[in-house]
Amino acid sequence: MHKLLLGIWFTLGLATALAQDSPKIGLVLSGGGAKGLAHIGALKVIEASGVKVDYIGGTSMGAIVGALYSAGYSPEQLEAFFNTMNVSDLIQDEFPRSSKSFYDKRDAERYALSLPFDNFNVNFPEAISGGQNVYHELVRLLYHVKDVQDFNKLPIPFLAIATNVETGEPVVLNSGFLPEAVMASGTFPSLFEPTEINGDILIDGGVVNNYPVQEIRDLGADIIIGVDVQDDLATREGLLSGTEVLFQINNYRTVKDMVGKRKQTDIYIKPNITNFNIVDFEKGRAIIDSGAVAAKKLMGSLQDVANRQSPSDKSTKEIHRPDSLVINRLLIQGNERYTRGYIKGKLRLKLSEKTSFDKLKQGLNNLAATENFKAIRYHLTDNGLGTDLLIKLKEKPNKMFLKMSAHYDDLYKSSALINITRKNWFLNDDVAAFDFIVGDNLRYHLDYYVDKGSYWSFGLNSTFNSFNRQVDFDVIRSNFAVVNDPNIGEINLDVTDLTNKVYLETLLREEFSFRLGAEHKLLRYSTRTINELAPATDANLASANAPPERTFFEDSNYFSAFGRLVFDTYDDNYFPTKGLFFDGNFNVYLFSSDFNDNFREFSVGKARMGAAFEVLPNLSINFETEGGFKLGTSPVTSFDFVLGGFGNAPLLNIIPFFGYDFLSLPGNSYVKSSIRMDYLMAPKSHLMFVANAANVDDDLFRTGEWFTAPTFSGYAIGYGLESFLGPVQVYYSWSPQQEQNNLYFSIGYWF
């Protein structure tokens, strides 16, 4: 028994001695943008050598890789993450179209330029991105350690470095919410919005301390392994972009500091990353390999360190990342101008019910896509029964915006748009916008909208449209009571439409809108052509030098109630490659000033539905079908449908139809189907083929003729380019039913 106790004592004493002799290993990872992916390759070799890391410190990209590794991810898992992520898309914060409300979709597809305009001074955005997508990904990946507030209690103790933008002093981040700390360390100036933590405004730690070697020494590290992906100062030949110039300025201090910091590093790994720049994320595999190559050159030294360490049972544990969570409490901070109802309506989260991470991300994207917030940071913490979601908002101070766009098409001709938008005008959550459009045809569009998300929202809308077009006189005679004059083949038709609406709207999701409201419409069709061609008389000879009088076919005010249902999951309004679409509208016309003395109550309904999908890489097909009808016995023809021409902006009941010119095929009912094949032959460059067919006549649905073979058909081949002004489109169209062919041009967003 005595010998057994002596043996146990000896074994424990030996283990203690070995433990005392076992050095603590600190790992330092520098910042460097995409070049920081080399850290992953170096980590693979460090692990292969048998080295157990005791502390990790990182800056910027080094903080991202270091935090993930300290949370338990293996280098192989990190490599898989970054090889499958589109980091460039994450950085740019380009939210999917599905994240935007219908009001925001319209804005995004209408204006080419938007600038803050408070106090009538034009300003420029502080940063390119709010970093929302990057933050989402960090929260998802680090969810399993969300309740670790002290970073020393992570599987490997960790710290990150940020810079206090007001004092210029480095800030050590070793506690708090890990994704937020990592985001602050990587907030590159002008690229991302600064991060606020504990009242400090923080930016990229690389500004003052891109290699936190002393901080890791202070934690107790005996041996420092450092991976340095910083560049030396570049020559003029290497400064080819604004980003590279900013990084060069940032490097002035850090390059000088590295002289001393390198001496504090026991094993210094310097990957050869001179052929890469800080945004070369698409070259991730090659950058990771460069880190492995550099570390392998020091394999002997790494193994010597591993041999000095006591045996470790360190092994990669499978990290459980659930795909759903239960949020039972929502806490919101920082919302001064936007109500809790507005924010909750955008999030569309049901408390105390299971929610997927994708749905949480979608809700937060909905909020970010409003562009009302500089940054949206959120914490997830356990509360015993479920999870608290704490959202910390940083509202944009700007309330007024100046927006502009330009457009040309064959109907409106040249147009230039100037918009003034004012948010929080009368109420929280409201927005007022006025479009003034000048060019060949004067127009305006006025909107006031109180956005309550999934609750009932309220809107006012006023639109003035006008254009003129040469129209076949037979189209006019088929719709209005005019004298047949064989001398007239075409007339120049002037169209004026003033529409005012008041409505309530609810968005069941960002893709699904239901609207109820009342509408006033002043509709005016007129021409001077008929008087110009009238036979000579003493009266009109006396006024030969006076402008010809205008002949009116319609000049009435109409009042109606309407309902509209829209479902839109198209990924793009102009060149959809996937998604579904439905737009149904029904108006009941109750009153009229009755210019033609023929008004009786009637209704007009129309609907359009479609589907887009990719059949081959870069080749998509878009099927659409639509139809409209008139109910009632009223002889009013001003709301009849007229097919022909090309366009993306809805106007009256003018329906685009390839193969026929504008305003060619009239009738109070119609059915139309189309198919468009879109081949993406280069980035943002589309080659398209379109075929459409239709029946249009009076009372198609009553007579059953809507179900017969189509009477009219047309085809078009076209080219589309996604430009900074909006889509540039050109189509050559023809129809087998007529000899006339048409060429259509469109430049810029439609408005």
N, C-alpha and C positions, 0 to 999 in steps of 0.2 A: 504493500500500500504506500509506504514511504517512497519507494522508487517511482511509483506511478505519479504521485504528486510532484516529485522532483522533475519528471519528464514533462508534465503539463506546464510547470513553471518555466522550464527551459524553452519549450516551444513558444510560449507567450512572450517571453523575453526576446527571443530571436525575431519574432514577427514585429515586435515593437521597435527593435533596432533597425530592421529593414524599412519599416514605415518612416522612421525618423530620417533615414538616409535617402528615402525616395524623394526626388525633387518634384516640386510643383511646376507644371508646364502651363505657360500662358501663350495664347495664340492671338496675334494682332493682324487684322485684315484692313487694308487701306481702302479708301474710296477710289473710284475711277470709272463710274458709269458702266457701260457694257463690258469694259475691260475687267471689271470685278467678277465676271463669270469665271475668270481664271482661278479664283479662290476655290471653286468646286473641284477642279482638277488637282490642285495642290492638296486639298483635304483627302481626296481618294488615296493619294500616295502616303500622306501622313498616317492615315488609318492602316494602310497596308504595312507600314513599317512597325506597327505595334504601339505607337505613341498614344498615350491617354492624355487628352487635353483637360486641364483643370479650370482654366479661365479663358474667356473669349472677350476681346474688345474690338469693336469695329466702327467705321465711319462710312456713312452713305451706303454705297453698294456693299461694302464690307460689313456694315451693320445688318443689312438684309440677309446676306448669306450667313453671317455669324449668328443672328437670332434664330434662324431656322435650324441651324446645326445645334445650337445650345438647347433648343426645344425638343431635340431627339431625332431629327431627320438625318438619314444617312447621306453621304455625298452622292450615292447612286440615285436616291430619291430626289435630291435637289437637281441633279442633272436631268432627270425625267421631267420635272416640273418646268424648268426653263426651256427645254427642247420642245415642249408642247404648247407653251404660252406664246401668244403674239404680244411681246412686251411693248412694241411700238404702239399698238392699238390701246394697250392699257394706259400708257403715258398720255396719249392725246385726249383721253376722256371723250371719245366720240360715242355717245350713247345711241343705242339702237332706236330706230324710229318708233318702235312699240313703247318706248319709255315716255314719249311726248303725248300730251293731251292734243285733242284736235285743234285747239287754238294755237298751241305751240308748234304743231306740225305745219300749220298754215304759215306761221312766221318763218320757220326754218326753210320753207320751200317758196319763199316770196322775196326775201331780201338778200342782196349780195353782200352788203356791208352794214354793220351795226356798231355804233360807238356811243359811249356814255356822253350825255349832253346836259348835265346839271348846270343850272345858272347860265345856260346858253353858251357854255364853254365845252368844246370838244376835248374829251380825254381818251386815253388809251388804256386797255386792260393791264393790270399789274402783272399778270402771269398768263402763260399759255393754257395751263391746265390747273384744275383744282385737285388733281391727284386722286379723284374718287375711285376710279377703277383699280388703281394700285392698292389703295387702302382696303377695298373690298377683298382683294386677293390675300392680303396680309391677315385680315381678320379670319378668313376661312382657313388658311393654313395653320394659324396659331390658336385656333379655337380650343384645342385640348389643354392649353396653358392659360386660358383667359382669366382664371382666378388667381394666378400667381402675380401678386403685386410687387414682391421683392425679387428682383432678377437674380439675386444670389441663391434663390431657392429653385431656380430652373435646373433641369438635369445637368447642365454645365453653367456655372455662374457667368453672367453676361453683363456688359455695359456698352452703351453707344454714346457717341459724341455729337452734339449739335452746337450751333452758334446762336447766342443771343443777338438778334439783329440790331437792338438798340444800344447795347454796350460793346459789342464786338468781342465779348468774352466767351470762351468755350463753356459748354454746359455738359456735365456728366449725367447721363440718363441711366439710372440703375434701379428704378422703381416706377410703378404706375401701370398703365395698360400697354403691354408690349407692342402691339401693332402701331399705336400712336407714337411711341418713342422711336421706333424704327423709321416711321414715316417722317418724323421731324428731322432725324439724322440725314435723311436723303432728300430733303426739300431743296433742290438746286435752285438758286435765285433766278427769277424770271421764267423758269419752266413750271414750277409748282407754287401754289399759294403758301405763304408761311404758315407754320403750325403753332397754335397757342397751347402751352402747357403750364399750369399753375401761374397764369398771368404773364408768363414770358413769351415773347414772339420769337420763334426759333426757325432757323434755316439750316442748310447743309453744314454739318460739322467740318467738312473739308475746307471751309473758308479759313479756319484757324488751327485745326488739329486733325489732319487727315490720317494720322498714324498714332493711335493712343498707346504708345509703348509704356510711358511712365505710369499711366493709370492702371495698367495691368500689373506692373511691378508692385504698385501700392497695394494691390489685392493680395499679394503674397507669392507671386510667381518667382521661382528661382531661375528658370530657363525660359527665354522668350524665343518663340518661333514666329517669324513675321513673313507675311506675303504682301509684297508691295507692287501694286499695279499702276502706280503713278508714273507719268512721263516726265522726262526732263523738259526744260523749256524748249518749245518748238521754234524752228526758224520760220522766216516769212513764207517759205514754200509750203509749210505744213498748216498755215493758218488760212484755211480755205472756206470757213463758214463762221457765222456769228457765234455759234455754239463753241467752236474751237477757240475763238478769241476770248470769250468769257472764261473758258477753262484755263487758258493761258494766264489771264489776270489772276485767277484763283490760285494758280501754281506758284506765283512769285514767292510767297511766304513759305509754302509747304516744301518746295524744292530746297530752299536754304535750310529749313529745319531738319530735313532728312539726313543731313551730314552728321549731326549729333545723334539722331535717333537710330541710325543704322548701327552706330557703335554700341548702342544698348541692346541690340538684337543678337542673340547667340546663333541662331540659324536663320539666315536671311535669304528668302526665296524671291527671286526677281524674274517673273515670266517675261518672255520676249513678246511684247504686245505692240511693238512699234508700227505694225501694219494694220492696226485696228484703231478706230476712233471710239469716242464715248457713247455713240448711239448705234454701234454695229451689233445690235442684239440679234439680228438675223444670222450673224456669223458665230452664234453661241457655241456650236460644237467645236469649231477651230480654236476659239478662245479658251474653252475648258481644257482642250488638249494641250494648249501652251502652258497652262498652269501645271499640268501633270508632268510635262517634259522638264520644266524647271525644277520641280520638287524631286524628281528621280535623280537628278545630278547630285543631290544631297542625301540620298538614301542611306549612305553609310553613317553620316552624322545623326540622322533621325533614328536609325536602329541603335546607335550607341545610347541615345537618350532613353529609348524604350527599354533597353537592358538595365538601365539604372533605376527604372520605376519598379515598384512592387507589383506582383501579379495582380491583374485586374480582371474582374468578371464583366467588364463593360461589353455589352452586346447591343446590337440594334434591335430595339423593341418595336413591334408593330404599333403604329400610332393609330388610334381609333378616331377617325374623323366622321362624326355622324352627318347624315345628309339632311337632317331636320332637327328642329328644336321647338320648344314650347315657350313662347313669350307671354308672360302673364302680367307684366307691368311695363308701361311706356312712359318714360320720363323725357321731357324736352327742355333744353336750355338754349337761350340766345335768340328766341323768337320774339321780336318786338313788333315787327310790322306784319307778321303772318300768324294767323290764329292757329290754335291747336287743331280745330276742325279742318282747316286747310291742309295742314301737315299730315294729319291722320288720314284725310281723304286721299292724299297722294300715295301714302304708304300702302293702303289697302290691306292692312294686317288685321287679322281677327285674334284678339287676345285670348289666351288660355286654350288655344287650339294649336295642333301641330302645324308648323310652318317649315317649308324647305328653305335651305340657304339660297337657292335660286330665286325663290319668291321674295325673300328678304332683300336680296340684291336688286330685284326688279323694282320693289317699292322705293328703295333708296335712290335708284336711278331715276324713277319718276320725279322724285323731289329735286334731284340735282339737275335734271333736264329742263326744269323751269328757268334755270339761269338766274334765280333770285338769291343764290347763296354762293359766297366765295368758296367755302369749304363745308363739308358735312362730315363730321367725325362722330363715331358712335362706339359705345362700350357694351359688351355683353358680359354679364356677371350672374352667377347662380345666386338665388335668394332662398333656396331650400325647397321651394315648391316648383320652381321653373326657372326662367331666365328673365332678368331685367334688361330692357333695351333702353340705354341712355343715349339720346341724340343731342350732340352739341353743334349748334348751328352758328355759322358766321355769315350774317346777312350782307349782301352787297349794299354799299351806301348809296349807290346810284338809283335814282328814281326816274330820271328822264333819259331817253335815248333818241339818237338821230340815226335813221336807217335809210338806205338808198338802194335802188335797183334800176336796171335799164332793160328794155325789151324791144324786139321787133317781131312782128308776124304779119301775115297777109290780110288779116281782118282789121286789126287796130292800127297797123303800120308802126311807126316809131313812137316809143313811149319812154318817159323817164319818171321815176317814182321817188318822191321825197316823203318820208314818214316821220312823225313825231309820236313817240310812245311815252306815256306817263303812268307809272305804277304807284299804287297807294294814293290815289288822287282824292277820293272822298272817303273810302273805306279801306280797312285792311283787306288784303286778298284781291283788290280790284286792279284793273288795268284799262287804260283808255288809249286808243290809237287812231291816228288820222293819216290816211294815205292821200296825197295830192299827186295826180298823174297828169303830166303835160305831154304834148306831142301832137300828132295828127288828130287825135280825139281827146277832148278834155274829159277827165273822170275823177271820181273821189270815192273813198271807202272809209267810213267812220265806225269804230267799234267801241263799246263799253261793256266790260265783262267782269262779273264778280265770281271768282273761281272757288267753288267749294268741293271740288273733286267728286267723290262718289255721292255726296249730298246734292240737293238741288241747287244748281248755280243759276245766275240771272244774267241776261244779256240784252243789250240794245244794239241795233245795227242799222246803218244807213248807207246805201250804195247808189252812186250815180254812174250810169254807163251810157256811152253814145258812140255810134259809128255810122258810116255810110258805105253802101256797096251797090254796084251795078247788079240788078236782079232782072231775071226774065219777067216780062209783064204778065205772062200767063200765071205765074205764081201769085201775083197780086190779085188778078181777076178771080182766081180760085178761092181767095180768102175774103175779099171785100167787094162790095157792090160798086163797081166802077164801070164806066162806059167802055165798051170794046172799041179800040181805035187801031185799025190795021197798020197805021203808020208808026206805031210804037212797038219796037221789039224788046228793048230793055229800058228800064228807068233807073235813076240813081235814088235808092231808098235810104232815107235818114231814119235811124232808129234811136230813140231815147227811152231809157228805163231808169226811173227813180224808185227805189224800193226801201221801205222802212220796216223794221221788225222789232218786236219785243218778245222775249221767249224765256222759258225755263228749260234747263238741261241737266240731265244726270249722266254721269259716266260710270257705268258698271265696272269697266276697266278702262285703261287708256285707249283700248282698241274699240270700245263699244259705247256709243252715244245715243241717247234718246232725247228728243227735243219737242216741246209743245209751245205754240205761240200764236201771235196775231201779226198780220202783215198788211201794209198799205203799199200799193204799187200804182205809180203813174206811168202809163204806157202810151207812147206816141210813135206812130208810123206816118211819115210824110215824104213828099217829094216836090221838087220844082220842075221836074221834067215834063209833066203833062201840060202845064201852062206854057212852057217854052215851045211846045209843038202844037199848041192850039191854033186854029185857023185865024187869019188876020181879020180884025174888025176895026171900026173907027175908034172904039174905046181902047182897045189894046195898042193900036197904032199910036194913040196919043201918049201912051205911057211906055213907048218902046225903049226909052232909055232907063226906065225904072227897073229895079230887080224883079224878076218874075215872082208872082205870089206863090205861096206854098199850098199844096193840096194835101189835106190830112185824110188818112184812111182810118186812123184811130187816135183818140186824144182823151182817154178816160182814166179816172181814178178807180181802182178796185180794192176792195177790203175783204180779207179772208182770214180763216183760221187754218193752221197747218200743223202737221206732225211730221217728224223726220227721224228715221232710224238708220244709223251708220255703224258698220262693223268693218274695220280696216286693219289687217295685219300685213299688208304689203311692206316689203323692206325698203322700197323706194317708190316715190310717186310717179316718176317719169320712166324709170327703167326697172320695173319690178322683176325679181328673179324667184321670189317665193312669197307665199302668203295668200290670204283670202280677202275678198272685198265685197261689201254690200252697201248700197246707198238707196234707201227708199224714201220718197217724199209724197205727201198727199195734202192738197189744198182744197178747201171748201170755200168758194167765192160767194159771199153773202150780199154785198152791196156794190153799187157802181154809180159813177156820175153819168154813165151811159151816153157817150158821145154819139153812137150810131143808133140809139133808141131801139135796142134789141136785147137788153139784158134780162136774163132769168137766171136764178141760182143754178150753179153747175159746179162740178169738181174735176180736178185734174190730178192724176196719179202717175208716177213714173218710178222706175227702179232700175238699178244697174248692179250686176254681180259678176264676179270674176275670180279666177284662180291663176296663180303663177307658180311654176316649179321648174327646177333644173333637170333636164333630161340627160345631159352629158356635161363634162367639165366645160365651163364657159358658154354653154348653150342652154338657154331657158325658153320656155313657152308660156305665153299669157293668153288664156281663154277668157273672153268676156261675152256676156249677153245682156241685153237691156230692152226695155219696152216702156210705152206710155199710152195713156188712154184718157178720154174725156167722158164724164158721166153727166147725164142731164140732157134736156132738149133745147137748151139755150143756143141760139144761132151765133153767139159770139165766137169769132175765129181768131182773135188776137193771141190766144194761148195755144194755138195749134203747134204741132211739132214740124220743124223744117230740117231736113237732113242735107249734109254736104259740107265739104271742106275739112280742115284739120285744126285741132285746137286742144288745149289742156285746161282751159278756164271755162267753167259753166256760165252760160249767158242765156237768159230767157229759156226757151225750149229749142234752141239751136243745137242740133246734134251733129258732131263730126262724122263724116262718112267719106272714106277714100273712094275715088273714081268719079265723083261729082263735085262741082264747085259749090261754094257756100250758097245756102238758101235755094237749093234746087228742087228738093223733093218734099212737098207739104202734105199734111194730113193731120186729122185730130187723134190719130193713133198710129203706133208703129211698133215693130219688133226688129231687133238688130242683133247680129252676132258677129264676133271677130276673133281672129287668132293672130298672134304676133310672135314671130320667132326672133330671138335676140341673141346674137353671137358676140361675145366680148372678145374682139380680136386683139386688143391691147388694153392696158389699164385705162379705164374710163372712156374707152372708145368702142362704140357699138355699131354693128352692121345688122340691119333689121329687114324683115319681110313681113308684110301685113296683108291679110285677106279679110274682107268684110262683106256681109250680105244682109239684105233687109227687105221687109214689106212695109210700106207706108201708104195709108189711105184713110178715108173717113170710115169710122165704125168697124175697124178690122175685127175687133173681138166680138161684136154683135153678129157679124156675118160669118165668122169662122175662118176668114181668109188669112188670119195671122198664122194658121197652122199649115198653110200651103207652101209650095216651093217658093223661095224668094224671087221677087220680081227684079230687084236691083242688086248688083254686086260690083265690087271694085277691089283693086289690088294696089299695093305700093311697095316700093323698095326704098330704104332710107339709111341714113347715117346719123348717129348721135354721139355727141361729145359732152362729157361732164366737165364744164369749165367753171372758173371762179365766178362768172356772171350767172351761172345756171346752165341748164341744158342747151346745147346748140344742136338743132335738128334740121335736116333737109330730106324731103320725100318727093319722089317722082311717082305719080299715081295715074291709073288708067282704069277703064271699065269696058267690058266686052259689049255693053249695051249702047255705047256711043263712041264717036270718033275723037272727041275732045280729050286731051290729056292735061294734067295739071302738075305744076311744080310748086311745092310749099317750103317756105323758110321760116324758122323760128330761132331767135337768139335770146337767151336769158330766161329767167324765171317768168312764168305766166302770172299776170295780175290783172 
